[in-house]
Amino acid sequence: MPVEDAINHFEDKQFKEFYFSYLHAYERDGDIVYEQGNLIRLSDDGDKQLHVRLFPCGDQTEVRAHWEPSAKHNPVEHIDGGDVNHSKGESMIREEFDIVDKPFSGNLSMDDRC
């Protein structure tokens, strides 16, 4: 599905747009691809967040996710980035969304920030 539709699906699951995050991009097939969706959902206690970045991929959406300290409740740990768990983020998304049917394409590094 297109990114706009994917954003709606994530918002239906209580994800919120995350405007205070770095814009991420990476090179795919010689082109620079920029994220078009950036959403988070806080854990029940607010200490962690599931962070999702959505990238256009033709008429589909590429999903990249990670579990990390909450920017709101743990800003120093969040910026430090030492407790970012990409595999847990991926598994959490797969458990919740049956529409994710392809392998995740990988992690974004700090070098991918714009």
GIZIHU-V942143 format. One record per residue. N is the residue number from 1. RES is the residue in three letters. PSI is psi in whole degrees, -180 to 180 (* if undefined). BURIAL is # if it has 9 or more other C-alpha atoms within 8 Angstrom, else .. Layout:
BEGIN
n=N res=RES psi=PSI burial=BURIAL
n=N res=RES psi=PSI burial=BURIAL
END
This chain:
BEGIN
n=1 res=MET psi=154 burial=.
n=2 res=PRO psi=160 burial=#
n=3 res=VAL psi=-42 burial=#
n=4 res=GLU psi=-42 burial=.
n=5 res=ASP psi=-39 burial=.
n=6 res=ALA psi=-41 burial=#
n=7 res=ILE psi=-44 burial=#
n=8 res=ASN psi=-40 burial=.
n=9 res=HIS psi=-43 burial=.
n=10 res=PHE psi=-41 burial=#
n=11 res=GLU psi=-33 burial=#
n=12 res=ASP psi=-23 burial=.
n=13 res=LYS psi=23 burial=.
n=14 res=GLN psi=23 burial=.
n=15 res=PHE psi=149 burial=#
n=16 res=LYS psi=147 burial=#
n=17 res=GLU psi=140 burial=.
n=18 res=PHE psi=96 burial=.
n=19 res=TYR psi=-16 burial=.
n=20 res=PHE psi=18 burial=.
n=21 res=SER psi=157 burial=.
n=22 res=TYR psi=145 burial=.
n=23 res=LEU psi=131 burial=.
n=24 res=HIS psi=148 burial=#
n=25 res=ALA psi=160 burial=#
n=26 res=TYR psi=169 burial=#
n=27 res=GLU psi=127 burial=.
n=28 res=ARG psi=117 burial=.
n=29 res=ASP psi=40 burial=.
n=30 res=GLY psi=-4 burial=.
n=31 res=ASP psi=150 burial=.
n=32 res=ILE psi=126 burial=.
n=33 res=VAL psi=124 burial=#
n=34 res=TYR psi=144 burial=#
n=35 res=GLU psi=146 burial=#
n=36 res=GLN psi=-1 burial=#
n=37 res=GLY psi=136 burial=#
n=38 res=ASN psi=105 burial=#
n=39 res=LEU psi=153 burial=#
n=40 res=ILE psi=159 burial=#
n=41 res=ARG psi=127 burial=#
n=42 res=LEU psi=151 burial=#
n=43 res=SER psi=168 burial=#
n=44 res=ASP psi=-37 burial=.
n=45 res=ASP psi=-5 burial=.
n=46 res=GLY psi=0 burial=#
n=47 res=ASP psi=-24 burial=#
n=48 res=LYS psi=164 burial=#
n=49 res=GLN psi=145 burial=#
n=50 res=LEU psi=114 burial=#
n=51 res=HIS psi=126 burial=#
n=52 res=VAL psi=133 burial=#
n=53 res=ARG psi=135 burial=#
n=54 res=LEU psi=130 burial=#
n=55 res=PHE psi=139 burial=#
n=56 res=PRO psi=144 burial=#
n=57 res=CYS psi=81 burial=.
n=58 res=GLY psi=-128 burial=.
n=59 res=ASP psi=16 burial=.
n=60 res=GLN psi=177 burial=#
n=61 res=THR psi=128 burial=#
n=62 res=GLU psi=129 burial=#
n=63 res=VAL psi=131 burial=#
n=64 res=ARG psi=132 burial=#
n=65 res=ALA psi=154 burial=#
n=66 res=HIS psi=157 burial=#
n=67 res=TRP psi=131 burial=#
n=68 res=GLU psi=167 burial=#
n=69 res=PRO psi=143 burial=#
n=70 res=SER psi=133 burial=#
n=71 res=ALA psi=-30 burial=#
n=72 res=LYS psi=-45 burial=.
n=73 res=HIS psi=-21 burial=.
n=74 res=ASN psi=61 burial=#
n=75 res=PRO psi=-38 burial=#
n=76 res=VAL psi=-48 burial=.
n=77 res=GLU psi=-35 burial=#
n=78 res=HIS psi=-50 burial=#
n=79 res=ILE psi=-37 burial=.
n=80 res=ASP psi=-39 burial=.
n=81 res=GLY psi=8 burial=.
n=82 res=GLY psi=-14 burial=.
n=83 res=ASP psi=36 burial=.
n=84 res=VAL psi=127 burial=#
n=85 res=ASN psi=100 burial=#
n=86 res=HIS psi=-42 burial=#
n=87 res=SER psi=-37 burial=.
n=88 res=LYS psi=-41 burial=#
n=89 res=GLY psi=-44 burial=#
n=90 res=GLU psi=-46 burial=#
n=91 res=SER psi=-36 burial=.
n=92 res=MET psi=-41 burial=.
n=93 res=ILE psi=-44 burial=#
n=94 res=ARG psi=-37 burial=#
n=95 res=GLU psi=-31 burial=.
n=96 res=GLU psi=-29 burial=.
n=97 res=PHE psi=115 burial=.
n=98 res=ASP psi=-2 burial=.
n=99 res=ILE psi=-9 burial=.
n=100 res=VAL psi=107 burial=.
n=101 res=ASP psi=2 burial=.
n=102 res=LYS psi=157 burial=.
n=103 res=PRO psi=147 burial=.
n=104 res=PHE psi=147 burial=.
n=105 res=SER psi=-8 burial=.
n=106 res=GLY psi=-180 burial=.
n=107 res=ASN psi=149 burial=.
n=108 res=LEU psi=136 burial=#
n=109 res=SER psi=173 burial=.
n=110 res=MET psi=-26 burial=.
n=111 res=ASP psi=-17 burial=.
n=112 res=ASP psi=-1 burial=#
n=113 res=ARG psi=146 burial=#
n=114 res=CYS psi=* burial=.
END
